[in-house]
Amino acid sequence: MLIPVTAADIPDFQTACAYEHVFGSRALTALRTYGLGSADAHFFLCRKGREPSAALYLLGDVLTISSDDRADPAPIAELAQRMQVHEIDTNWTQCQALQKLIGGHTDSSYYMVYRSGKQPPEDFPDIAHGDLHAVFTVLQRSHAYYRTHLDFAPWAADLNGRLSRGLAALYQLEADGQVVGTGSIVSWDDECGVIGEVAVVPEYRHRGLGSRISRFLVQRIQQAGKTPRLIAGYDEVAELYRQIGFAPCGRWGELYL
């Protein structure tokens, strides 16, 4: 059974968000940012009997799901078609099940969690709080994904909502008097902070700057008493994150419709 979330369902929604911390914290952070009365963000809950099996969050045409193996893909597929969803972010098993029902093409790599203990203190004088326009420019220059998936106005509006409530953090890395890299803590839950949108412009790559930004973000999350997590954009990137203390902990999937 799939239902819109009401105030009475919030405890079960939070339970389902903890089934998978990366996408789950995204959904939980969104609920804390937008609330249930938003015209832009929509929240749904799947149940198996009386137990929550999945938390779903829809913003624009992107559906985010945190679920366990009890979640029935059929009502999720129906919701995706009815709401004209173009991207579904979930675990790899469910991603494959949804593809069988509604088609589309997939992408996948690793969820990763930091396993190297407390990071030694380190100074980062070249990293500061990020300016939205400067960071967006870095993202656009860094990778085709950001050029095809991000429009400034909705990206900035969503991010500003989280930043203003202390539910995200945005940083920029400067070199030679200009902003050349960026990284964010994109969401939080009771257990973790999630690192995302780490990027360096092409002419400043292969200098260890991406690793430097990531170490800074690990330090910030650990200072909050939480565990750093992230998703690797593809398997080769996962190997780079292994070098700074992250380990794979499952696979995510994205279904594009």
C-alpha positions in Angstrom: 0.0 0.0 0.0 1.3 3.5 -1.0 -0.2 6.6 0.7 0.6 10.3 0.9 2.3 11.1 4.2 0.1 12.8 6.9 1.3 14.1 10.3 0.3 10.8 11.9 2.6 8.9 9.4 5.8 11.0 10.1 7.3 8.5 12.6 6.9 5.6 10.1 8.3 7.8 7.4 11.4 8.5 9.5 11.7 4.8 10.2 11.7 4.0 6.5 14.2 6.9 5.9 16.7 5.0 8.1 16.6 1.8 5.9 19.1 3.4 3.6 20.9 6.5 4.9 22.0 8.3 1.7 18.7 8.6 0.0 16.8 8.3 3.3 18.6 11.3 4.7 17.7 13.2 1.5 14.0 12.4 2.0 14.1 13.2 5.7 16.0 16.5 5.1 13.4 17.4 2.5 10.6 16.8 4.9 12.2 19.0 7.5 12.8 21.7 4.9 9.5 21.7 3.1 7.0 20.2 5.5 3.8 18.4 4.4 2.1 21.5 3.1 4.4 22.3 0.3 3.1 22.6 -3.3 6.5 21.6 -4.6 7.7 18.6 -2.5 5.5 15.5 -2.1 6.0 12.7 0.4 4.7 9.1 0.3 4.9 6.0 2.5 4.7 2.4 1.5 3.5 -0.1 4.0 3.7 -3.9 4.1 0.8 -4.7 6.4 1.2 -2.2 9.3 5.0 -1.8 8.9 6.6 0.9 6.8 8.6 -0.5 3.9 9.6 2.6 2.0 9.8 6.4 2.3 9.3 8.3 -1.0 10.1 12.0 -1.8 9.2 13.7 -5.0 10.6 17.1 -6.1 10.1 18.2 -9.7 10.4 15.1 -11.8 12.9 13.3 -9.5 11.6 10.6 -7.1 13.9 9.5 -4.2 13.2 6.3 -2.3 14.6 4.7 0.9 13.3 1.2 1.3 13.9 -2.3 2.6 13.2 -5.5 0.7 9.5 -5.6 1.6 8.7 -2.6 -0.6 6.3 -3.5 -3.5 7.6 -2.0 -6.8 4.1 -2.1 -8.4 2.5 0.9 -6.7 5.8 2.8 -6.9 5.8 2.3 -10.7 2.2 3.4 -10.9 3.0 6.6 -8.9 6.1 7.3 -11.1 3.9 7.1 -14.3 1.0 9.1 -12.9 3.3 11.9 -11.6 5.4 11.9 -14.8 8.6 11.1 -13.0 11.8 11.2 -15.2 14.3 10.0 -12.6 14.1 7.5 -9.7 16.9 7.3 -7.2 16.8 4.1 -5.0 18.7 0.9 -4.2 19.9 -1.2 -7.1 17.6 -4.1 -6.4 14.5 -1.9 -6.5 15.8 0.0 -9.5 16.0 -3.2 -11.5 12.5 -4.2 -10.4 11.1 -0.9 -11.4 12.8 -1.0 -14.8 11.1 -4.4 -15.5 7.8 -2.7 -14.9 8.2 0.7 -16.6 11.3 0.5 -18.8 13.9 3.2 -19.0 17.7 3.0 -18.6 19.8 2.7 -15.5 23.0 3.9 -13.9 24.6 2.4 -10.7 27.6 2.5 -8.5 28.4 2.2 -4.7 27.0 3.7 -1.6 30.1 4.4 0.6 30.6 5.0 4.3 33.7 6.3 6.1 35.5 3.5 8.0 38.8 5.0 9.0 38.0 6.3 12.4 38.5 9.8 13.6 40.2 12.0 11.1 43.3 13.9 12.5 42.8 17.7 12.7 43.8 19.5 9.5 43.6 23.1 8.5 41.9 24.1 5.3 42.5 27.9 4.8 41.6 27.6 1.1 38.1 26.3 1.8 35.2 28.7 2.6 31.5 28.8 2.7 30.2 28.7 -0.9 28.7 31.4 -3.0 25.7 29.9 -5.0 26.7 31.5 -8.3 30.3 30.6 -8.0 29.6 27.0 -7.0 27.1 26.6 -9.7 29.6 27.7 -12.3 32.2 25.2 -11.0 29.6 22.4 -11.2 28.6 23.3 -14.7 32.3 23.4 -15.8 33.2 20.2 -14.1 31.0 17.6 -15.5 28.3 17.0 -18.2 26.0 15.5 -15.6 25.6 18.9 -13.9 25.1 20.7 -17.2 22.2 18.4 -18.1 20.7 17.8 -14.7 20.9 21.2 -12.9 19.1 24.5 -13.7 20.2 27.3 -11.4 16.8 28.6 -10.1 15.4 25.3 -8.8 18.8 24.1 -7.6 19.4 27.3 -5.7 15.9 27.5 -4.3 16.1 23.9 -2.9 19.6 24.4 -1.6 18.8 27.7 0.0 15.9 26.1 1.8 18.2 23.5 3.4 21.0 26.0 4.1 18.7 28.4 5.9 17.6 25.7 8.3 21.1 24.3 8.9 20.2 21.1 7.0 23.0 21.4 4.4 26.4 23.1 4.1 28.0 24.5 0.9 31.7 25.1 0.4 34.1 26.4 -2.2 37.8 25.8 -2.7 39.9 28.7 -4.0 43.3 28.7 -5.8 45.1 31.5 -7.6 42.4 33.9 -6.6 39.5 32.0 -8.1 37.0 29.4 -7.1 38.1 26.1 -8.6 36.3 23.5 -6.6 33.3 22.8 -4.4 31.7 20.2 -2.1 28.6 20.0 0.1 27.0 18.3 3.0 23.7 17.7 1.2 21.7 16.1 3.9 21.7 14.9 7.5 19.9 12.3 9.6 20.4 11.1 13.1 23.3 8.8 12.1 25.1 10.5 9.2 26.0 13.5 7.1 26.0 12.9 3.3 28.7 14.4 1.1 27.7 15.4 -2.4 28.4 17.6 -5.4 32.2 17.4 -5.0 33.7 18.9 -8.1 36.9 20.5 -9.5 37.2 22.5 -12.7 39.1 20.6 -15.4 42.3 22.7 -15.4 42.8 22.2 -11.7 42.4 18.4 -11.6 45.0 15.9 -10.7 46.3 18.1 -7.9 44.5 16.3 -5.1 41.9 19.0 -4.7 38.9 16.7 -4.9 40.4 14.6 -2.1 41.2 17.7 -0.1 37.5 18.9 -0.3 36.3 15.5 0.7 38.7 15.3 3.7 37.4 18.7 4.8 33.8 17.5 4.6 34.6 14.3 6.5 36.1 16.5 9.3 33.0 18.7 9.4 30.6 15.7 9.7 32.7 14.1 12.3 32.8 17.3 14.3 29.0 17.0 14.4 29.3 13.5 15.9 28.1 11.7 12.8 29.3 9.3 10.2 30.3 10.6 6.7 28.5 8.8 3.8 28.2 9.4 0.0 27.4 7.8 -3.3 30.2 7.3 -5.8 29.2 8.6 -9.2 30.7 5.6 -10.9 32.9 2.7 -9.9 36.3 4.3 -10.7 35.5 7.2 -8.4 34.8 4.7 -5.6 38.4 3.7 -5.8 39.5 7.3 -5.2 37.2 7.5 -2.1 38.7 4.2 -0.8 42.0 5.9 -0.6 40.7 8.5 1.9 38.9 6.0 4.1 35.6 5.2 2.5 34.3 1.6 1.9 31.4 0.4 -0.3 28.2 -0.6 1.6 25.8 -1.6 -1.2 24.8 -0.3 -4.6 22.5 2.6 -5.6 20.5 2.7 -8.8 19.1 5.5 -10.9 16.3 4.8 -13.4 15.8 7.3 -16.2 12.5 7.4 -17.9 
